Amino acid sequence: MAEVPAPVKGTRPEGAITEADASTKVREMFAQIAPRYDLLNHLLSLQLDRLWRARAAKLLQSILGCPDALVLDLCCGTGDLALALAHAGKARIIGADFAHPMLVRARKKTAFQTPPANQSAGSPMPFLEADALRLPFANASFDLVTTAFGFRNLANYEAGLREIQRVLKPGGAIAILEFTEPPDDQWGNFYRWYFCKVLPKIGGLISGDQAAYKYLPKSVARFFRPPELAALLSAVGYQSVDYRVWTLGTVALHTAVRAK
């Protein structure tokens, strides 16, 4: 996997030229769609997004089962993965995102759900506003950093991986759950038709933001294929780099470890 060349790049929504432009446009986009974000995630994925997060949490059980472990869910959105991680073990979970309206919904969601076993009713899960490229955490703070369907929205992927590496403890793990492109076969062609033609129309109609759901398939097409992201993880210095591809090649879970 590490032998595949991995170009260094970042997301570029339409009209964005610089990294600052890209960050601003992504933040504005997610702030706009926050009220319908959960509904559209579940609807457009045919509820598979719940399965993907639960499966990722299960595979990270060795860390999540430790009550002393500290976990950062980065680009947490409305908190779905953070909640799945919390319910899967005893580790302490912190969510972080740079879109304030998403965090507002995450806090409301956790307030109305049964607290995980590791969380008392009087101490809700913390959700912090933070830029993934400039995290407000000390070096070597976390045993695990996760992100689900948010990493590809970073303006600079290599910088994001290095910042995650900085806040991970030596031997700590990273887990990135992201969309990817399926093979060029009958299923892959159907998926691309749905993802590029149908999904943007439904998402734009329900969310009221046509641009956000036109951006979604473009951002996936621009993003790394699993071997490319694995190569970049290795180039940055991560060890034990691996990935698993699910649901007929449409989603991948990438894992790696910071060197001790």
N, C-alpha and C positions, 0 to 999 in steps of 0.2 A: 504493500500500500504506500509506503513512504517514498517509493521510487517514482510515483506519478507526480509530474510538476504541478505545483499549486500557485496560480497567479495571485498576487496580493491585490485585493480590490475591496470595495465596500458598496453599499447600496447607493443608487442614484435615482431617486424619483424624478419624474419628468420635470425639466426646468432646473434641476440642481446641478451645479458645476463643481462647487467645492464641498469638502466634508461638512463645513458649517451649514451650507445650504441644505445638504441632505438631512442633517440632524433636525434642522428647523422644520422642514417639510414633513418628515416622519412624525415628529411630535405633534404638529398641527393636525395631521391626518388621524392619528389615533385619539386625539382629544375630541375630534369631530364624531367619530364612530363609536365612542365609548358607550352611549346609552343602548345601542343595539348589538354590541360586540359579542356578548355571551350567546344571545339568541342566534346570531348568524354563524358563530363557530359551530354550534351543535347542529343547526339546520344544514349548513352547506357541507359539513363533513359526514352527514347522515349519522350523527352521534358517535362517530369513530374517534373524535378527539378525546372523549372521556376514556375510551379503551387505551389509547396511546399513552396518556398520562398515567393511568393506573399501571400499565405494563412497565413503564419507565421506573415508577416508584418501587415496584416489586423487584426489579433488577438491581436497585440501589439499596436493598434491604440491609446489606452488611454494614453500611454506614448509618442508615436511618434508624437501625435498631439500637444504636448506642445513645444513651441519655445524655452523655457529655458532648456529643457531636454538635457542631454549629454549622448550619446549612444556609447558603444564600441562594434564593431563587431570583435570578437576574432577568430583566425584561419581563417581569411577572404579570403584567397586564392586570386583569381583574382577579388574579389569585388562584386560578384553578389548579395549576401544578403545585403551588405552595401548599394548598389544602390537601391535595393527594399525597404529598410527601409527609405532611404532618400526621395524617391518618394511617400512614403505612409504618410508622415507627415511633420512637421516643426522642429523636433528635429535636433540637430547637431550630425553628425555621424563621428566616427573615426574608421578606419580599422587597424587591426594589425595582422601580420603573421611573422613566423620566416624563411620562404623560400623567399629569395630576388627576384628570377626570377618571382615568383607569384605576388609580389608587383609591379614589373616593369610593368607587364601586367595590373594590376588593375589601376595604374596611367594612362596608355595609354588609357584604356577603358573609364575612366571618362573624359579624355580630349576630346574624340570624341563624347560623348553623351550630350544631352541637360541637362544642370544643373537642379537639383531639385529646387523647388520654394524657398527653404531656403538657397540656395547657389548661390552666384554671380559668373559670368563667370570668374572673376579675382581671385577667391579664391577657388581653387579645393579642393575636399574632401581629408583630410589627410590620408595617408596610411603609417604606421610606422612598422619598423622591430623590433619585440619583441618576447621573449620567453614567452609562456602562463603560465609557472610556476614561472617566475620572471618578472612580468610586471613593466615597468618604469613609473608607475602612483602612485600618492599619495593615501593614504587611503581615502575611501568615496568620490571618484571622479565622479562616474557614476550613472545615474538613471536606466540604463538598460545595461546589457551585453548579447550579443547574440553570438551564434556560430552555423554554419551549416555544418554538415558532416566533422567536423574537430576535435571535442572533443575526439572522440574515438582514435585519433592518439596521444594523450598525453601519456607520459611515466608513469605518475602517476595520476590517475583520482581524487583521494581524494585531493591531493595537488593542482590540477587544480581548483577544486571547492572551496577550501579554499582561493586560490589567487584571484579568482573572487569575493568571499565574501569580501575580504579585500578592493578591489577597488570599490565595490558597496556602495552607500549611504544607511544608515538605511532606510528600506522600499523599497529599489531599487529591481529590478526584474532581474532574469536570465531566458534565453530561449535557450534551446539546441535542435536543429533539427538534428536528426540522423537516420541512417538506423537501422532496427531491424529485427529479424527473424520472419517470418509469422508462423501461426499455421501449425501443421502437417496434412494437408489435401491436396486435389488434387491441389489447387492453390499454396499452400506452396511448394509442391514438384516440381511443374513446375518452380516456382521462384528460388528455390535452384539449379535446373538443369541449368537454364539460368545464374544465378549469379556466379555459381562455375565452369561451363564448357564453356559457350558461351562467357560471358562478358570478362574473362581474355584473351581469344584468340583475340577477336576484339580489346580490349584495348591495348594489347601488340603489335599487328600488326600496329596499327595506331600511337601509341606513340613511338614505338621503344624500350619500356622498359617492357619486359615480367614480371620482378619481381614485378613491381608496381601493376600490375593488377592481379597478383596471390595473392598479399598481401591484396587487397581490400576485397574479400569474407572472407578471414581468419580473418581480423581485425573485421569484422561485427560479425562473429561467436563467437569470443572471447569476444566481448563487452557485456555490461549489457543488459538484457531484461528490458522493461520499469518498471516493479515493482521493480527490483533490483536497477536501477538508482534512482528511487523515494526513496527507502529506504536509499541509500547513501546520497542523498540530505538532507533528514530528519536527519540522523545521524550527518552530518556536522553542522547542526543548521539552515538550511533554513526552512521557514514556507510556508504555503499555497501551498504545493507541489502537483503538478498535471501533468497529461500527456494526450495527445490525439494521438490515433493511426490512421494513414491514409493509403489509397491505399492498402486495403486488408491485413493490418498488416505488411507492409514492411518499414514504416517510422513512427517515433514518434516525437512529439513536447513536450518537457518537460519544465514546467515552475515552478518557485518558487520565494520566496521573502526573502530578508535578513531581519532578525528581527530588529525592531526599538529599 
